[in-house]
Amino acid sequence: MRCTAPPPIAPLRVPISPLPLGNPFGARTRHARLNKAVGEIVYPTGAAFSRGHLVISYGINDEHCAIACIPLETAIATTIALPRR
């Protein structure tokens, strides 16, 4: 999420679709799923900007972690701009 600079901070863009974070482990799990209704959980845990890309660390199914490098344009394409107040 991108925000304005000085407080009060307000978001400029909001997500409309998930980031394309892959699951390199596939359906393999070490433990039984805690919630059988959920197939796969992928959640970002941190991000840094480097050379036009977002470097995103993320967790997978509470068992694994991974790192993805996504072009900034790809990440922005998953958001929409909010109207300015």
Chimera marker file (.cmm) of the C-alpha trace (Angstrom):
<marker_set name="trace">
<marker id="1" x="0.000" y="0.000" z="0.000" r="1" g="1" b="0" radius="0.5"/>
<marker id="2" x="1.340" y="3.432" z="-0.906" r="1" g="1" b="0" radius="0.5"/>
<marker id="3" x="0.661" y="6.379" z="1.423" r="1" g="1" b="0" radius="0.5"/>
<marker id="4" x="0.975" y="10.135" z="1.490" r="1" g="1" b="0" radius="0.5"/>
<marker id="5" x="4.095" y="11.448" z="3.223" r="1" g="1" b="0" radius="0.5"/>
<marker id="6" x="3.412" y="13.719" z="6.220" r="1" g="1" b="0" radius="0.5"/>
<marker id="7" x="0.861" y="12.690" z="8.839" r="1" g="1" b="0" radius="0.5"/>
<marker id="8" x="-2.009" y="12.194" z="8.792" r="1" g="1" b="0" radius="0.5"/>
<marker id="9" x="-1.046" y="9.338" z="6.485" r="1" g="1" b="0" radius="0.5"/>
<marker id="10" x="-3.666" y="8.252" z="3.960" r="1" g="1" b="0" radius="0.5"/>
<marker id="11" x="-3.439" y="5.361" z="1.475" r="1" g="1" b="0" radius="0.5"/>
<marker id="12" x="-3.101" y="6.305" z="-2.198" r="1" g="1" b="0" radius="0.5"/>
<marker id="13" x="-3.697" y="2.810" z="-3.642" r="1" g="1" b="0" radius="0.5"/>
<marker id="14" x="-5.432" y="-0.345" z="-2.417" r="1" g="1" b="0" radius="0.5"/>
<marker id="15" x="-5.153" y="-3.981" z="-3.575" r="1" g="1" b="0" radius="0.5"/>
<marker id="16" x="-7.742" y="-5.463" z="-5.942" r="1" g="1" b="0" radius="0.5"/>
<marker id="17" x="-6.030" y="-8.807" z="-6.558" r="1" g="1" b="0" radius="0.5"/>
<marker id="18" x="-3.333" y="-10.903" z="-4.855" r="1" g="1" b="0" radius="0.5"/>
<marker id="19" x="0.355" y="-10.464" z="-5.560" r="1" g="1" b="0" radius="0.5"/>
<marker id="20" x="1.682" y="-13.264" z="-7.782" r="1" g="1" b="0" radius="0.5"/>
<marker id="21" x="3.525" y="-15.102" z="-4.999" r="1" g="1" b="0" radius="0.5"/>
<marker id="22" x="4.122" y="-18.693" z="-6.011" r="1" g="1" b="0" radius="0.5"/>
<marker id="23" x="4.250" y="-21.773" z="-3.846" r="1" g="1" b="0" radius="0.5"/>
<marker id="24" x="7.465" y="-23.623" z="-4.748" r="1" g="1" b="0" radius="0.5"/>
<marker id="25" x="6.482" y="-26.440" z="-2.367" r="1" g="1" b="0" radius="0.5"/>
<marker id="26" x="3.238" y="-27.300" z="-4.170" r="1" g="1" b="0" radius="0.5"/>
<marker id="27" x="0.682" y="-29.288" z="-2.175" r="1" g="1" b="0" radius="0.5"/>
<marker id="28" x="3.330" y="-30.916" z="0.037" r="1" g="1" b="0" radius="0.5"/>
<marker id="29" x="2.800" y="-30.270" z="3.735" r="1" g="1" b="0" radius="0.5"/>
<marker id="30" x="4.527" y="-31.605" z="6.814" r="1" g="1" b="0" radius="0.5"/>
<marker id="31" x="1.532" y="-31.349" z="9.129" r="1" g="1" b="0" radius="0.5"/>
<marker id="32" x="-2.217" y="-31.835" z="8.911" r="1" g="1" b="0" radius="0.5"/>
<marker id="33" x="-4.086" y="-28.668" z="7.998" r="1" g="1" b="0" radius="0.5"/>
<marker id="34" x="-5.617" y="-26.858" z="10.948" r="1" g="1" b="0" radius="0.5"/>
<marker id="35" x="-8.507" y="-25.587" z="8.823" r="1" g="1" b="0" radius="0.5"/>
<marker id="36" x="-9.681" y="-28.160" z="6.281" r="1" g="1" b="0" radius="0.5"/>
<marker id="37" x="-11.777" y="-25.505" z="4.483" r="1" g="1" b="0" radius="0.5"/>
<marker id="38" x="-8.624" y="-23.639" z="3.422" r="1" g="1" b="0" radius="0.5"/>
<marker id="39" x="-6.474" y="-25.038" z="0.636" r="1" g="1" b="0" radius="0.5"/>
<marker id="40" x="-3.376" y="-22.860" z="0.708" r="1" g="1" b="0" radius="0.5"/>
<marker id="41" x="-2.271" y="-19.836" z="2.707" r="1" g="1" b="0" radius="0.5"/>
<marker id="42" x="0.405" y="-17.508" z="1.322" r="1" g="1" b="0" radius="0.5"/>
<marker id="43" x="1.098" y="-14.356" z="3.337" r="1" g="1" b="0" radius="0.5"/>
<marker id="44" x="3.727" y="-11.630" z="2.838" r="1" g="1" b="0" radius="0.5"/>
<marker id="45" x="5.934" y="-10.927" z="5.850" r="1" g="1" b="0" radius="0.5"/>
<marker id="46" x="8.194" y="-8.163" z="4.530" r="1" g="1" b="0" radius="0.5"/>
<marker id="47" x="9.283" y="-6.291" z="1.431" r="1" g="1" b="0" radius="0.5"/>
<marker id="48" x="12.140" y="-4.170" z="0.118" r="1" g="1" b="0" radius="0.5"/>
<marker id="49" x="12.587" y="-2.220" z="-3.114" r="1" g="1" b="0" radius="0.5"/>
<marker id="50" x="15.674" y="-2.956" z="-5.225" r="1" g="1" b="0" radius="0.5"/>
<marker id="51" x="16.476" y="-2.118" z="-8.854" r="1" g="1" b="0" radius="0.5"/>
<marker id="52" x="12.869" y="-1.734" z="-9.980" r="1" g="1" b="0" radius="0.5"/>
<marker id="53" x="11.648" y="-4.852" z="-8.166" r="1" g="1" b="0" radius="0.5"/>
<marker id="54" x="9.937" y="-5.635" z="-4.897" r="1" g="1" b="0" radius="0.5"/>
<marker id="55" x="11.779" y="-8.336" z="-2.979" r="1" g="1" b="0" radius="0.5"/>
<marker id="56" x="9.058" y="-9.962" z="-0.882" r="1" g="1" b="0" radius="0.5"/>
<marker id="57" x="9.539" y="-12.502" z="1.880" r="1" g="1" b="0" radius="0.5"/>
<marker id="58" x="6.478" y="-14.615" z="2.593" r="1" g="1" b="0" radius="0.5"/>
<marker id="59" x="5.189" y="-17.595" z="4.501" r="1" g="1" b="0" radius="0.5"/>
<marker id="60" x="3.395" y="-20.598" z="3.044" r="1" g="1" b="0" radius="0.5"/>
<marker id="61" x="0.877" y="-22.706" z="4.994" r="1" g="1" b="0" radius="0.5"/>
<marker id="62" x="2.566" y="-21.846" z="8.321" r="1" g="1" b="0" radius="0.5"/>
<marker id="63" x="5.317" y="-24.333" z="7.370" r="1" g="1" b="0" radius="0.5"/>
<marker id="64" x="7.620" y="-22.802" z="4.788" r="1" g="1" b="0" radius="0.5"/>
<marker id="65" x="9.031" y="-19.454" z="3.763" r="1" g="1" b="0" radius="0.5"/>
<marker id="66" x="10.088" y="-18.111" z="0.381" r="1" g="1" b="0" radius="0.5"/>
<marker id="67" x="11.335" y="-14.976" z="-1.355" r="1" g="1" b="0" radius="0.5"/>
<marker id="68" x="9.946" y="-13.551" z="-4.593" r="1" g="1" b="0" radius="0.5"/>
<marker id="69" x="11.242" y="-10.740" z="-6.790" r="1" g="1" b="0" radius="0.5"/>
<marker id="70" x="8.366" y="-8.990" z="-8.548" r="1" g="1" b="0" radius="0.5"/>
<marker id="71" x="8.697" y="-6.061" z="-10.968" r="1" g="1" b="0" radius="0.5"/>
<marker id="72" x="7.230" y="-2.935" z="-9.391" r="1" g="1" b="0" radius="0.5"/>
<marker id="73" x="4.872" y="-2.536" z="-12.373" r="1" g="1" b="0" radius="0.5"/>
<marker id="74" x="3.443" y="-6.016" z="-11.701" r="1" g="1" b="0" radius="0.5"/>
<marker id="75" x="2.774" y="-5.156" z="-8.052" r="1" g="1" b="0" radius="0.5"/>
<marker id="76" x="1.177" y="-1.811" z="-8.982" r="1" g="1" b="0" radius="0.5"/>
<marker id="77" x="-1.079" y="-3.612" z="-11.484" r="1" g="1" b="0" radius="0.5"/>
<marker id="78" x="-2.667" y="-5.489" z="-8.542" r="1" g="1" b="0" radius="0.5"/>
<marker id="79" x="-3.888" y="-2.171" z="-7.047" r="1" g="1" b="0" radius="0.5"/>
<marker id="80" x="-6.170" y="0.738" z="-7.896" r="1" g="1" b="0" radius="0.5"/>
<marker id="81" x="-5.767" y="4.402" z="-7.037" r="1" g="1" b="0" radius="0.5"/>
<marker id="82" x="-8.059" y="5.886" z="-4.427" r="1" g="1" b="0" radius="0.5"/>
<marker id="83" x="-9.748" y="9.207" z="-5.149" r="1" g="1" b="0" radius="0.5"/>
<marker id="84" x="-7.866" y="12.130" z="-3.615" r="1" g="1" b="0" radius="0.5"/>
<marker id="85" x="-9.619" y="13.994" z="-0.820" r="1" g="1" b="0" radius="0.5"/>
<link id1="1" id2="2" r="1" g="1" b="0" radius="0.2"/>
<link id1="2" id2="3" r="1" g="1" b="0" radius="0.2"/>
<link id1="3" id2="4" r="1" g="1" b="0" radius="0.2"/>
<link id1="4" id2="5" r="1" g="1" b="0" radius="0.2"/>
<link id1="5" id2="6" r="1" g="1" b="0" radius="0.2"/>
<link id1="6" id2="7" r="1" g="1" b="0" radius="0.2"/>
<link id1="7" id2="8" r="1" g="1" b="0" radius="0.2"/>
<link id1="8" id2="9" r="1" g="1" b="0" radius="0.2"/>
<link id1="9" id2="10" r="1" g="1" b="0" radius="0.2"/>
<link id1="10" id2="11" r="1" g="1" b="0" radius="0.2"/>
<link id1="11" id2="12" r="1" g="1" b="0" radius="0.2"/>
<link id1="12" id2="13" r="1" g="1" b="0" radius="0.2"/>
<link id1="13" id2="14" r="1" g="1" b="0" radius="0.2"/>
<link id1="14" id2="15" r="1" g="1" b="0" radius="0.2"/>
<link id1="15" id2="16" r="1" g="1" b="0" radius="0.2"/>
<link id1="16" id2="17" r="1" g="1" b="0" radius="0.2"/>
<link id1="17" id2="18" r="1" g="1" b="0" radius="0.2"/>
<link id1="18" id2="19" r="1" g="1" b="0" radius="0.2"/>
<link id1="19" id2="20" r="1" g="1" b="0" radius="0.2"/>
<link id1="20" id2="21" r="1" g="1" b="0" radius="0.2"/>
<link id1="21" id2="22" r="1" g="1" b="0" radius="0.2"/>
<link id1="22" id2="23" r="1" g="1" b="0" radius="0.2"/>
<link id1="23" id2="24" r="1" g="1" b="0" radius="0.2"/>
<link id1="24" id2="25" r="1" g="1" b="0" radius="0.2"/>
<link id1="25" id2="26" r="1" g="1" b="0" radius="0.2"/>
<link id1="26" id2="27" r="1" g="1" b="0" radius="0.2"/>
<link id1="27" id2="28" r="1" g="1" b="0" radius="0.2"/>
<link id1="28" id2="29" r="1" g="1" b="0" radius="0.2"/>
<link id1="29" id2="30" r="1" g="1" b="0" radius="0.2"/>
<link id1="30" id2="31" r="1" g="1" b="0" radius="0.2"/>
<link id1="31" id2="32" r="1" g="1" b="0" radius="0.2"/>
<link id1="32" id2="33" r="1" g="1" b="0" radius="0.2"/>
<link id1="33" id2="34" r="1" g="1" b="0" radius="0.2"/>
<link id1="34" id2="35" r="1" g="1" b="0" radius="0.2"/>
<link id1="35" id2="36" r="1" g="1" b="0" radius="0.2"/>
<link id1="36" id2="37" r="1" g="1" b="0" radius="0.2"/>
<link id1="37" id2="38" r="1" g="1" b="0" radius="0.2"/>
<link id1="38" id2="39" r="1" g="1" b="0" radius="0.2"/>
<link id1="39" id2="40" r="1" g="1" b="0" radius="0.2"/>
<link id1="40" id2="41" r="1" g="1" b="0" radius="0.2"/>
<link id1="41" id2="42" r="1" g="1" b="0" radius="0.2"/>
<link id1="42" id2="43" r="1" g="1" b="0" radius="0.2"/>
<link id1="43" id2="44" r="1" g="1" b="0" radius="0.2"/>
<link id1="44" id2="45" r="1" g="1" b="0" radius="0.2"/>
<link id1="45" id2="46" r="1" g="1" b="0" radius="0.2"/>
<link id1="46" id2="47" r="1" g="1" b="0" radius="0.2"/>
<link id1="47" id2="48" r="1" g="1" b="0" radius="0.2"/>
<link id1="48" id2="49" r="1" g="1" b="0" radius="0.2"/>
<link id1="49" id2="50" r="1" g="1" b="0" radius="0.2"/>
<link id1="50" id2="51" r="1" g="1" b="0" radius="0.2"/>
<link id1="51" id2="52" r="1" g="1" b="0" radius="0.2"/>
<link id1="52" id2="53" r="1" g="1" b="0" radius="0.2"/>
<link id1="53" id2="54" r="1" g="1" b="0" radius="0.2"/>
<link id1="54" id2="55" r="1" g="1" b="0" radius="0.2"/>
<link id1="55" id2="56" r="1" g="1" b="0" radius="0.2"/>
<link id1="56" id2="57" r="1" g="1" b="0" radius="0.2"/>
<link id1="57" id2="58" r="1" g="1" b="0" radius="0.2"/>
<link id1="58" id2="59" r="1" g="1" b="0" radius="0.2"/>
<link id1="59" id2="60" r="1" g="1" b="0" radius="0.2"/>
<link id1="60" id2="61" r="1" g="1" b="0" radius="0.2"/>
<link id1="61" id2="62" r="1" g="1" b="0" radius="0.2"/>
<link id1="62" id2="63" r="1" g="1" b="0" radius="0.2"/>
<link id1="63" id2="64" r="1" g="1" b="0" radius="0.2"/>
<link id1="64" id2="65" r="1" g="1" b="0" radius="0.2"/>
<link id1="65" id2="66" r="1" g="1" b="0" radius="0.2"/>
<link id1="66" id2="67" r="1" g="1" b="0" radius="0.2"/>
<link id1="67" id2="68" r="1" g="1" b="0" radius="0.2"/>
<link id1="68" id2="69" r="1" g="1" b="0" radius="0.2"/>
<link id1="69" id2="70" r="1" g="1" b="0" radius="0.2"/>
<link id1="70" id2="71" r="1" g="1" b="0" radius="0.2"/>
<link id1="71" id2="72" r="1" g="1" b="0" radius="0.2"/>
<link id1="72" id2="73" r="1" g="1" b="0" radius="0.2"/>
<link id1="73" id2="74" r="1" g="1" b="0" radius="0.2"/>
<link id1="74" id2="75" r="1" g="1" b="0" radius="0.2"/>
<link id1="75" id2="76" r="1" g="1" b="0" radius="0.2"/>
<link id1="76" id2="77" r="1" g="1" b="0" radius="0.2"/>
<link id1="77" id2="78" r="1" g="1" b="0" radius="0.2"/>
<link id1="78" id2="79" r="1" g="1" b="0" radius="0.2"/>
<link id1="79" id2="80" r="1" g="1" b="0" radius="0.2"/>
<link id1="80" id2="81" r="1" g="1" b="0" radius="0.2"/>
<link id1="81" id2="82" r="1" g="1" b="0" radius="0.2"/>
<link id1="82" id2="83" r="1" g="1" b="0" radius="0.2"/>
<link id1="83" id2="84" r="1" g="1" b="0" radius="0.2"/>
<link id1="84" id2="85" r="1" g="1" b="0" radius="0.2"/>
</marker_set>
